Amino acid sequence: MSFLRSLIAAVLLVLVAMPAHAQEQGGPYSPTVSAELTLEEWKELPDRVRYTPGGPIPPYYEHRVMVRKAAWITGISIFGGVYLTSTLIGVADPQLYPMLIPVVGPWITIANSGGRFTPPGVWALTMNGIAQATGVGLFIWGVTDKQDFLVKKPYGFASLQISPVFGPQFAGGTISGRF
């Protein structure tokens, strides 16, 4: 009962101590800029700032929704490296073919081994499966968790942006420019 009371007290403390929403505080960044900036003033503005949707967009910035690039690249790297080792192990022995199945292959291999592996071998296969699952999880989180940012617009220069576009029933690309 004491644990439950402590848990409730901790949750209430966290809720009371939480800061007010960024929108109520005026947003994370609200610069005061004149209608025209010199190149030197423009260079001093931050390239990217967090944005609360619905808030004002200052001059010289545009709203962009971005994925967590570092997370999905890390996820692909972890999964790819570990799955490559699983594939090389799985191809070497017909009894290890389950290693070719992504994420769950190491656990299937352990279950079907019939005591063939020593504890260090079981540990290595378990770590292999955990690493693959971690990589897949990071990739999914990085691709699906969108973040709102204000990105500094180019200063009087022509720009061209090429982007892939994916939807439920289509894939393509967009080209946009500013001249």
Helices and strands as residue ranges (DSSP letters): H 2-17, H 39-44, E 48-50, E 61-67, H 69-92, G 94-100, H 105-111, H 119-144, E 146-152, E 159-166, E 171-178
